[in-house]
Amino acid sequence: MQQQQQVVKKDRRMFASSDDNAMMKQVMGTHSPDGRDVELEPILNVVEETLHRAIPANIDGVINGTHNGHIDALVGQESLAFSSFEDDGIPDGLANVIHKISCELSCKCSGGADAHGSTMAILNILSSYSWEAKVVISLGAFAVNFGEFWLVAQLFATNPLAKSVALLKQLPNIIEHYKSIKPRFDAINDLIKAMLDVTKCIIAFKNLPYQYLQDDTPPKSTALSHIPTAVYWTIKSMVACASQLTSLLGMNFEYISATSEAWELSSLAHKVHNIHEHLKELLHLCKQNIEEKQHDEYFLMLIRIFEVSHLDNLKILKALFCGKDDIHPLLDGSSKTRVNVDVLRRKTVLLLISDLDISHEEILVLTQIYKDSRIQPDLHYEVVWVPVVDNLMAWNDSHQHKLEQLQSMMTWHMLHHPTLLEPAVIKYIKQVWHFEKKPILVSLDPQGRVASPNALHMVWIWRNDAYPFTSMKEDALWKEETWTLELLVDSIDRYILHWIAEEKYICLYGGDNLEWIRSFTKIASDIAATARIPLEMVYVGKSGTKERIRKISTTISEEKLSHTWPDPTFVWYFWTRLESMLYSKIHHQHGNSFENDPIMKEVMTMMSFDGSDRGWALICKGSREMGRANAELAETSLMEYENWEGDVQEYGFVPAWKAYLAKLHKPQHCNRLILPGISGGIPEVVVCSECGRTMEKFFMFRCCTD
């Protein structure tokens, strides 16, 4: 809106200061349209062709007569503009009008005739036509004169008739001294270009869709109020050019080499160019307004289409991906060929929506899940990657390379290019499905209904067991779950599942303090030997610090401190699953409080451990007997093993350890819970997992955590 106001004010100043109001009253007085409609585009196309062919591409060829190759090449090109014009021809009566104006330009523009008077005479001839018709018809008449002038000049050396006419008009002298008078012709050519630009701009306003922008609506109303002025100066420019051409005939070389005439034309070209620039800015604003209304219309259509029932999902998929009329908007990940959305008909479709910064870990894990689904015939779902890029105007080779690199990693379907998404679809994805930065996985059932606004959490937690990826399925899966080591680790580490079956003691620990890791693993190993328990320790790292964790894991392996996960993707997946559990629980509490949900309480405890600057440890036997503590309590409790050693014989190692941890717990503590932002996913109230008090909320912006 501010940009629109600035352009309107600038236009008002420019037009008001440049034009005499009395003169414009005269111009408006000639305007008496009778409502006739003239098809202007074919006429303008022929005018452009004429002017383009008339201006010699190589004046030396005109002088020495070798320009025929250029002429023949032009003639040999079957112009679409000419063919369409020849089909319809000049509308009835229009040829006579063009002839009258042509005479006005050629006969009354010589000998220093009044340019304003000639312009007004032309406007009077065209009084019954619209403003855009006036300027196009006048330009057609000018093109006739200009074309005849150069036709004779170009054919002088090869055509006897042209040579005779040229001699009578004294054109040989002009051709001979063309280089000396070139500034005048350059000025004429520049002014012709400016006239064409203004004319096209005026027609563009006429062609704006009326249903989106009425004539009395700014900025269109502002532009329409200035078009009469633009038409006047454009026709006056034609008069000036015609006058210059006429003045060349029969004049001696000394006179025609004067530069004052060229300066006058250049000054006029500058003015017409400024008029074009201001009209172009207004046209741009008009198109912006229209696009916004079209996008709003498309957005409302998307809302309506998702609210009604359909026999299959094709109508919805076409609305999402076929707005640009591309019949093959998708890319098949396996064959890398373009395909139609019909390949997704009546299937469950998972829309993987992300920007170009989607992590390789996400793609690798999802690829494995998708690969597993292909060997299960009862899983009828397809994944479609939908890359959302905000500023496509800044798209460059680097973006294209990144897009192609990501596409090469994916085995499922994907949108061929981000430009195929309508802006209204992007708006829907952001406003209705709440996509911001982190990837989401919108689940559509075979009829195209949204089964889950973000099924990514349940996919990370349960993989293909979450099929058909509906909110009801997510509820059902949670009802079957309890807090176990299998839920925490899943199939990330097969060894852990074997250790659980063997009833071994298992210690998971994390953090990025290498000195604490060395100290804790030494103490834990010593206590396990003292307590005579088979203990397996696994380092599970820390979220968001891939490179640092990779180096720590390498050190742990080299020093044989414990087991590690050699693939950093395992560490990423472990913490991503915990985040997913938290968000999934938040969206499926159904009124259950934090205190009544032991899984949510344990997940938040683990994530608060990860959010701290300290390490942590979890020790369990089998699947369900589990205790956990932060770095300080974990190390202190094991160092003081002699204080609770007696309880181990009576209650078991893990229960005795948990009881001692409760004694060591201090009311003064500080837990941090870092929740990676997902729109609509952050709870209003979060309580401390240790003391139950409400935690304070802070905002943190984090980047490049390695």
Rosetta blueprint (number, residue, H / E / L):
1 M L
2 Q H
3 Q H
4 Q H
5 Q H
6 Q H
7 V H
8 V H
9 K H
10 K H
11 D H
12 R H
13 R H
14 M H
15 F H
16 A H
17 S H
18 S H
19 D L
20 D L
21 N H
22 A H
23 M H
24 M H
25 K H
26 Q H
27 V H
28 M H
29 G H
30 T L
31 H L
32 S L
33 P L
34 D L
35 G L
36 R L
37 D L
38 V L
39 E L
40 L H
41 E H
42 P H
43 I H
44 L H
45 N H
46 V H
47 V H
48 E H
49 E H
50 T H
51 L H
52 H H
53 R H
54 A H
55 I L
56 P L
57 A L
58 N L
59 I H
60 D H
61 G H
62 V H
63 I H
64 N H
65 G L
66 T L
67 H L
68 N H
69 G H
70 H H
71 I H
72 D H
73 A H
74 L H
75 V H
76 G H
77 Q L
78 E L
79 S L
80 L H
81 A H
82 F H
83 S H
84 S H
85 F H
86 E H
87 D H
88 D H
89 G L
90 I L
91 P L
92 D L
93 G L
94 L H
95 A H
96 N H
97 V H
98 I H
99 H H
100 K H
101 I H
102 S H
103 C H
104 E H
105 L H
106 S H
107 C H
108 K L
109 C L
110 S L
111 G L
112 G L
113 A L
114 D L
115 A H
116 H H
117 G H
118 S H
119 T H
120 M H
121 A H
122 I H
123 L H
124 N H
125 I H
126 L L
127 S L
128 S L
129 Y L
130 S L
131 W H
132 E H
133 A H
134 K H
135 V H
136 V H
137 I H
138 S H
139 L H
140 G H
141 A H
142 F H
143 A H
144 V H
145 N H
146 F H
147 G H
148 E H
149 F H
150 W H
151 L H
152 V H
153 A H
154 Q H
155 L H
156 F L
157 A L
158 T L
159 N L
160 P H
161 L H
162 A H
163 K H
164 S H
165 V H
166 A H
167 L H
168 L H
169 K H
170 Q L
171 L H
172 P H
173 N H
174 I H
175 I H
176 E H
177 H L
178 Y L
179 K L
180 S L
181 I L
182 K H
183 P H
184 R H
185 F H
186 D H
187 A H
188 I H
189 N H
190 D H
191 L H
192 I H
193 K H
194 A H
195 M H
196 L H
197 D H
198 V H
199 T H
200 K H
201 C H
202 I H
203 I H
204 A H
205 F H
206 K H
207 N L
208 L L
209 P L
210 Y L
211 Q L
212 Y L
213 L L
214 Q L
215 D L
216 D L
217 T L
218 P L
219 P L
220 K H
221 S H
222 T H
223 A H
224 L H
225 S H
226 H H
227 I H
228 P H
229 T H
230 A H
231 V H
232 Y H
233 W H
234 T H
235 I H
236 K H
237 S H
238 M H
239 V H
240 A H
241 C H
242 A H
243 S H
244 Q H
245 L H
246 T H
247 S H
248 L H
249 L L
250 G L
251 M L
252 N L
253 F H
254 E H
255 Y H
256 I H
257 S L
258 A L
259 T L
260 S H
261 E H
262 A H
263 W H
264 E H
265 L H
266 S H
267 S H
268 L H
269 A H
270 H H
271 K H
272 V H
273 H H
274 N H
275 I H
276 H H
277 E H
278 H H
279 L H
280 K H
281 E H
282 L H
283 L H
284 H H
285 L H
286 C H
287 K H
288 Q H
289 N H
290 I H
291 E H
292 E H
293 K H
294 Q H
295 H H
296 D H
297 E H
298 Y H
299 F H
300 L H
301 M H
302 L H
303 I H
304 R H
305 I H
306 F H
307 E H
308 V L
309 S L
310 H L
311 L L
312 D L
313 N L
314 L H
315 K H
316 I H
317 L H
318 K H
319 A H
320 L H
321 F H
322 C L
323 G L
324 K L
325 D L
326 D L
327 I L
328 H L
329 P L
330 L E
331 L E
332 D L
333 G L
334 S L
335 S L
336 K L
337 T L
338 R E
339 V E
340 N L
341 V H
342 D H
343 V H
344 L H
345 R L
346 R L
347 K L
348 T E
349 V E
350 L E
351 L E
352 L E
353 I E
354 S E
355 D L
356 L L
357 D L
358 I L
359 S L
360 H H
361 E H
362 E H
363 I H
364 L H
365 V H
366 L H
367 T H
368 Q H
369 I H
370 Y H
371 K H
372 D H
373 S H
374 R L
375 I L
376 Q L
377 P L
378 D L
379 L L
380 H L
381 Y E
382 E E
383 V E
384 V E
385 W E
386 V E
387 P E
388 V L
389 V L
390 D L
391 N L
392 L H
393 M H
394 A H
395 W L
396 N L
397 D H
398 S H
399 H H
400 Q H
401 H H
402 K H
403 L H
404 E H
405 Q H
406 L H
407 Q H
408 S H
409 M H
410 M L
411 T L
412 W L
413 H E
414 M E
415 L E
416 H L
417 H L
418 P H
419 T H
420 L H
421 L L
422 E L
423 P H
424 A H
425 V H
426 I H
427 K H
428 Y H
429 I H
430 K H
431 Q H
432 V L
433 W L
434 H L
435 F L
436 E L
437 K L
438 K L
439 P L
440 I E
441 L E
442 V E
443 S E
444 L E
445 D L
446 P L
447 Q L
448 G L
449 R L
450 V E
451 A E
452 S E
453 P L
454 N L
455 A L
456 L H
457 H H
458 M H
459 V H
460 W H
461 I H
462 W H
463 R H
464 N H
465 D H
466 A H
467 Y L
468 P L
469 F L
470 T L
471 S H
472 M H
473 K H
474 E H
475 D H
476 A H
477 L H
478 W H
479 K H
480 E L
481 E L
482 T L
483 W L
484 T L
485 L H
486 E H
487 L H
488 L H
489 V H
490 D L
491 S L
492 I L
493 D L
494 R H
495 Y H
496 I H
497 L H
498 H H
499 W H
500 I H
501 A H
502 E L
503 E L
504 K L
505 Y E
506 I E
507 C E
508 L E
509 Y E
510 G E
511 G L
512 D L
513 N L
514 L H
515 E H
516 W H
517 I H
518 R H
519 S H
520 F H
521 T H
522 K H
523 I H
524 A H
525 S H
526 D H
527 I H
528 A H
529 A H
530 T H
531 A H
532 R L
533 I L
534 P L
535 L E
536 E E
537 M E
538 V E
539 Y E
540 V L
541 G L
542 K L
543 S L
544 G L
545 T L
546 K H
547 E H
548 R H
549 I H
550 R H
551 K H
552 I H
553 S H
554 T H
555 T H
556 I H
557 S H
558 E H
559 E L
560 K L
561 L L
562 S L
563 H E
564 T E
565 W L
566 P L
567 D L
568 P H
569 T H
570 F H
571 V H
572 W H
573 Y H
574 F H
575 W H
576 T H
577 R H
578 L H
579 E H
580 S H
581 M H
582 L H
583 Y H
584 S H
585 K H
586 I H
587 H H
588 H L
589 Q L
590 H L
591 G L
592 N L
593 S L
594 F H
595 E H
596 N H
597 D L
598 P H
599 I H
600 M H
601 K H
602 E H
603 V H
604 M H
605 T H
606 M H
607 M H
608 S H
609 F H
610 D H
611 G H
612 S L
613 D L
614 R L
615 G L
616 W E
617 A E
618 L E
619 I E
620 C E
621 K E
622 G L
623 S L
624 R L
625 E E
626 M E
627 G E
628 R E
629 A E
630 N E
631 A H
632 E H
633 L H
634 A H
635 E H
636 T H
637 S H
638 L H
639 M H
640 E L
641 Y H
642 E H
643 N H
644 W L
645 E H
646 G H
647 D H
648 V H
649 Q H
650 E H
651 Y H
652 G L
653 F H
654 V H
655 P H
656 A H
657 W H
658 K H
659 A H
660 Y H
661 L H
662 A H
663 K H
664 L H
665 H L
666 K L
667 P L
668 Q L
669 H L
670 C L
671 N L
672 R L
673 L L
674 I L
675 L L
676 P L
677 G L
678 I L
679 S L
680 G L
681 G L
682 I L
683 P L
684 E L
685 V L
686 V L
687 V E
688 C L
689 S L
690 E L
691 C L
692 G L
693 R L
694 T E
695 M L
696 E L
697 K L
698 F L
699 F L
700 M L
701 F L
702 R L
703 C L
704 C L
705 T L
706 D L
